[in-house]
């Protein structure tokens, strides 16, 4: 079964790289990206996940008119006055978790055959670490926390496992796989995390991409119930979630 999952995360880098290529990730639309906050959680020198899960540079694969003078194939794309407005669209750092380099025959093919990441053993380890942490069993919390932490190349952690430690490791290990919202909601940290860390400013144009921090409201911890379901159950017996119009 085909899907377009990778396209959501891979930017339209061909606008600045000259053409689509497997080197830069294949087909992309550039709709969703990791942000500076997520990157700040990694030890970029030692944590292997930083290079394994993310792409932070794009390569010129074809020199075309409009590129800076002296540009050569193989150069790393750099921000210039002429291309800085394309930063988010064309060469923002992104995740490669969903890139299919095995079954897609051409970088111009927008369809992927790579399986969806629904549930991984890593998530089970982090659930176990959290459960033991809340129970007060730091020995077992360390055992399961270090399953993902040391596998990534980090020195084994020997201190006290805390909720913040698990929150950060959950982001590093499972980021962009679709679990973060529900995890933060379950532990009561959704609103505070979104208000502190969602989005990011454009470092080159000054555009403000921080609206999620101010737009989220207290009632947004719950989704609205679709009207079709309310009509079936009877609105008089099953009211809309608080904060949404009935």
Helices and strands as residue ranges (DSSP letters): H 5-9, H 14-17, G 22-24, H 36-40, H 48-53, E 54-55, G 84-86, H 87-90, E 94-95, H 121-135, H 138-151, H 163-174, H 180-186, H 190-197, H 211-215, G 218-221, H 227-233
